[in-house]
Structure formats: C-alpha cells, structure tokens
C-alpha cells in the first residue's frame, strides 16, 4: 500500500539518539537485511522475524489497514521508530536561524503566554531588545504573539511585566525535524529533545 510505504519512520542511532527520518519502505528494507531493529511503544526491540510475528498478532486484533504493508503472504506493521544496529558517526546538521525554525523550536507557542497560535498571529521577539545590546541568537529570540510583542515594545520582559515560560536555547536539529514532519508519531517524543517536548505549557 503506497500510503503505508511512504509513512515517516524515525531512525535512532545505536545510542538511542534521534538521527533522521526515512520512509517506511526504507525502514522495512533495512529491517529485513538486519541494518536496523524495530522499536515498539514499550521500547522493546525486534528483528525482522520477531517483528513479523508481532505484525501477525496486531493484524488479527488491531486491523488498521493504513498501519500495514501487504506482502504476498502476510501484512507487516509499519514501525514508528527503528534503531541502527551499528553506530552511525554522522555529523550533526547545522542549524540555520530563521523565523520558521524559531517557530518550530517554540512549537508555534507564544513564549510569554503559552498560547499556541497560527503563524499569521506570531512574531519574533528579542528578549533583550536589540537597542539594549541584545543579539539575534537562539538564546535571545523567541516566538511571541503579535499582540504581546506590541505590548512589550522596546523593553525587557521584567520591565513589561512579562515572564518567559522557558528559557530559549539552541535546539537539537532532530527536534525541528520532528516538529516539521507530518504525520507526527507520539512514540517519537521520547527520543527527541525531551527537555522541550515534555515541558508543560500554561493554558
């Protein structure tokens, strides 16, 4: 089934660090030749043979067609996460600081109110204003609603009576990859920058 084969699958390095995203077709091919192991929602690891056994069980009791790839003899469950069997010494990608990447890092959420908003209602804010020596860095720029940005003006958060819901920092490239790709899998959250993904926001 083409839609299942094109599903996004998160690849973990041997040390369980999020590495990249590939298609289900690539993931299943790698699983078949033993290059990766499939990881289920309980963090159990499976080779291709044991994953086929789990797939048969899931297909009988949780028959959701979009989650399976049909073969001549059976249906194989598409894993949300796979892990490399050998460590990949790939160099981490560089991060370009852009409006979109700041929005992705902050999950399209105003960093002063905790409200998630569409991009059309957001702006970038220098925590320490540029006029006061603030630089355009990951540690000084946050996603902010246009209304709050206007209220803050050329002041520091304290002067404007505002408080950040979290301190801004340079994000892990895998975090931006996770937030930019769709569909998003809940299972990915446990492997991608837990400090940002698991922090509760105020309503």
VMD Tcl script that draws the C-alpha trace (Angstrom):
set ca {
  {0.00 0.00 0.00}
  {1.73 3.24 -1.16}
  {0.45 5.39 1.67}
  {1.81 2.96 4.26}
  {5.16 2.66 2.46}
  {5.55 6.45 2.49}
  {4.86 6.80 6.22}
  {7.58 8.63 8.16}
  {9.77 6.47 10.41}
  {12.20 7.92 12.95}
  {15.71 6.45 12.88}
  {17.65 6.27 16.15}
  {21.39 5.89 16.34}
  {22.86 2.93 18.22}
  {22.93 5.13 21.35}
  {19.16 5.83 21.03}
  {19.68 9.44 19.87}
  {17.27 10.65 17.15}
  {19.16 10.76 13.85}
  {16.91 11.24 10.83}
  {13.55 10.40 9.26}
  {13.09 7.88 6.44}
  {10.12 6.27 4.72}
  {8.50 3.06 5.89}
  {9.69 1.35 2.72}
  {13.31 2.17 3.54}
  {12.83 1.19 7.19}
  {11.34 -2.20 6.34}
  {14.10 -2.89 3.81}
  {16.73 -2.05 6.44}
  {14.90 -4.20 8.98}
  {14.80 -7.15 6.56}
  {18.59 -7.09 5.99}
  {19.36 -6.55 9.68}
  {20.62 -2.98 9.42}
  {18.06 -1.77 11.99}
  {15.76 -3.18 14.62}
  {12.15 -2.09 15.10}
  {11.22 -0.40 18.38}
  {7.66 -0.65 19.70}
  {5.83 1.69 22.08}
  {7.16 -0.28 25.08}
  {10.78 0.20 23.90}
  {11.12 -3.48 23.02}
  {13.47 -4.24 20.11}
  {12.58 -6.66 17.29}
  {14.46 -8.16 14.37}
  {12.56 -8.83 11.16}
  {11.40 -12.33 12.14}
  {10.02 -11.31 15.54}
  {8.52 -8.12 14.05}
  {6.61 -10.26 11.54}
  {5.25 -12.29 14.44}
  {4.11 -9.13 16.23}
  {2.65 -7.86 12.95}
  {0.56 -11.02 12.55}
  {-0.85 -10.56 16.06}
  {-1.57 -6.87 15.53}
  {-3.16 -7.51 12.14}
  {-5.55 -10.04 13.66}
  {-6.58 -7.98 16.67}
  {-5.90 -4.38 15.58}
  {-6.57 -4.46 11.83}
  {-5.91 -0.85 10.79}
  {-5.01 -1.07 7.07}
  {-3.03 2.20 6.97}
  {-0.55 0.79 9.51}
  {0.42 -2.27 7.45}
  {2.32 -3.07 4.27}
  {0.94 -6.07 2.42}
  {3.30 -8.75 1.12}
  {2.46 -11.86 -0.90}
  {1.98 -13.92 2.26}
  {1.17 -11.53 5.09}
  {0.90 -7.94 6.34}
  {3.85 -6.24 8.05}
  {3.26 -3.50 10.59}
  {4.98 -0.20 9.82}
  {7.24 0.71 12.79}
  {7.17 4.30 14.02}
  {10.77 4.01 15.25}
  {13.78 1.92 14.22}
  {17.28 1.80 15.73}
  {20.56 1.27 13.92}
  {22.43 -1.90 14.80}
  {25.79 -0.15 14.26}
  {26.71 3.33 15.43}
  {26.48 5.97 12.70}
  {29.13 8.67 13.15}
  {27.15 11.08 11.02}
  {27.92 14.74 11.59}
  {25.01 16.63 13.10}
  {23.38 19.02 10.59}
  {23.96 22.72 11.04}
  {21.01 24.86 12.05}
  {20.04 27.98 10.17}
  {18.39 30.50 12.43}
  {15.24 31.52 10.61}
  {11.73 32.64 11.53}
  {10.33 29.20 10.67}
  {12.95 27.37 12.75}
  {12.30 29.57 15.79}
  {8.57 28.93 15.41}
  {9.27 25.19 15.17}
  {11.56 25.22 18.20}
  {8.89 27.00 20.25}
  {6.11 24.86 18.76}
  {4.24 27.93 17.42}
  {3.62 28.92 21.04}
  {3.95 32.43 22.47}
  {6.79 32.17 24.98}
  {5.16 34.70 27.30}
  {1.54 33.49 27.40}
  {1.83 29.80 26.50}
  {-0.82 30.17 23.76}
  {-0.33 28.15 20.57}
  {-1.22 30.30 17.57}
  {-1.14 30.23 13.76}
  {1.95 31.73 12.14}
  {-0.09 34.72 10.97}
  {-0.57 35.76 14.61}
  {3.05 35.32 15.65}
  {6.20 37.40 15.54}
  {9.80 37.11 16.74}
  {10.84 38.91 19.91}
  {14.31 39.82 21.14}
  {14.16 39.04 24.87}
  {16.82 41.68 25.43}
  {15.94 44.31 22.80}
  {18.48 44.98 20.07}
  {18.54 48.63 21.14}
  {19.85 47.45 24.53}
  {22.57 45.26 23.08}
  {20.50 42.11 22.58}
  {21.73 39.90 19.77}
  {19.87 37.80 17.22}
  {20.79 34.43 18.69}
  {18.92 31.26 19.65}
  {19.32 32.29 23.29}
  {17.77 35.76 22.82}
  {14.98 35.32 20.24}
  {11.61 33.72 20.98}
  {8.28 33.11 19.31}
  {5.76 35.68 20.54}
  {2.21 36.70 19.69}
  {1.95 39.95 17.73}
  {-0.21 41.45 20.48}
  {2.28 40.65 23.24}
  {5.17 41.77 21.06}
  {3.49 45.17 20.64}
  {2.84 45.36 24.39}
  {6.46 44.54 25.23}
  {7.86 47.03 22.76}
  {11.45 48.13 23.37}
  {11.57 46.79 26.93}
  {12.91 43.77 28.74}
  {10.34 41.19 29.91}
  {10.66 42.37 33.52}
  {10.06 45.98 32.54}
  {6.98 44.92 30.57}
  {5.65 42.72 33.39}
  {6.18 39.56 31.35}
  {7.85 36.24 32.14}
  {9.18 33.60 29.77}
  {7.58 30.17 30.09}
  {11.00 28.61 29.30}
  {14.47 29.90 28.66}
  {15.33 29.94 24.95}
  {18.23 27.81 23.77}
  {19.73 26.37 20.62}
  {17.50 23.41 19.63}
  {18.58 19.94 18.68}
  {18.23 19.63 14.87}
  {16.22 16.44 15.45}
  {13.63 18.46 17.38}
  {12.98 20.70 14.39}
  {12.83 17.66 12.13}
  {10.31 16.06 14.46}
  {8.07 19.12 14.53}
  {8.33 19.84 10.81}
  {7.36 16.35 9.62}
  {3.80 15.05 9.35}
  {2.25 12.79 10.42}
  {3.83 13.04 13.85}
  {4.09 9.94 15.97}
  {3.64 10.11 19.73}
  {6.38 7.47 20.04}
  {8.90 9.98 18.64}
  {8.52 12.34 21.63}
  {10.52 10.06 23.91}
  {13.58 10.26 21.70}
  {13.62 13.88 20.54}
  {14.85 16.60 22.91}
  {12.78 15.63 25.93}
  {13.52 18.92 27.66}
  {11.48 20.81 25.06}
  {8.94 18.15 24.08}
  {7.86 17.25 27.61}
  {7.73 20.69 29.23}
  {4.13 21.60 30.07}
  {2.86 24.92 28.84}
  {0.47 27.15 30.73}
  {-3.03 27.46 29.27}
}
mol new
graphics top color blue
foreach p $ca { graphics top sphere $p radius 0.5 }
foreach p [lrange $ca 0 end-1] q [lrange $ca 1 end] { graphics top cylinder $p $q radius 0.2 }
display resetview
